[in-house]
């Protein structure tokens, strides 16, 4: 393998790894929506402590629902096909 081929292959690997992390992250957030609803975290989630200090249910819920749902909409617009090709 030439130096160019090796560099290019490394680039593809990095793109695939980043893609997989995003794919998994979106799916993890969507999965967390079920737990949020089942445990009524909108009413019961306590404020974060330690490394989560300063975070509250409103901020967490915005990511788990609003951001995750926006990302699902982007995937639904055709980007899921792009991403799935690299998985």
Residue pairs with C-beta under 8 A, 6 or more apart in sequence:
1 9
15 86
16 86
16 87
19 83
19 86
19 87
20 86
20 87
22 83
23 83
23 87
26 68
26 71
26 72
26 75
29 63
29 64
29 67
29 68
29 71
30 68
30 72
32 64
32 68
33 64
33 65
33 68
35 41
36 42
36 45
36 61
36 64
36 65
39 45
41 57
41 60
41 61
42 57
42 61
45 56
45 57
45 60
45 61
47 54
47 55
47 56
47 57
48 54
48 55
48 56
48 60
75 83
